Amino acid sequence: QVQLVESGGGLVQAGGSLSLSCAASGRDVYTYAMAWFRQAPGKEREFVAGISWSSGSTTNYAESVKGRFTMSRDNAKNTVSLQMNSLKLEDTAVYYCAAEKFGGGHSRNPARFAYWGQGTQVTVSS
């Protein structure tokens, strides 16, 4: 079992940057692929970025954030991060961290992720 806690959300102006962090605890955290999803009011939860288990050699991004967001993992600290640059109004959402056992970092279906954090709000203003 894995427990996930997100942090780093907040209010930022369009064009600005924000870094999210997800602290994972539990046994063998490195065996989990990690992903970031987001959910805006009235919309379905959508995939943002994913990283493979172990070394995190594979990353995967939604087209809407490719080139602006970067996901990484630090297995020594059991954390994953999402660096968000050039933020747009449409990036406003609650961002969730999720874990998938032995995932390759490609999964975009929320149903494949057994563990979720409580979410952190990101608000981009004009």
Salt bridges, closest charged atoms under 4 A:
ASP28 OD2 - ARG27 NE 3.83
GLU46 OE2 - ARG38 NE 2.58
GLU63 OE2 - LYS66 NZ 2.66
ASP91 OD1 - ARG38 NH1 2.88
ASP91 OD2 - ARG68 NH1 2.74
GLU100 OE2 - ARG112 NE 3.06
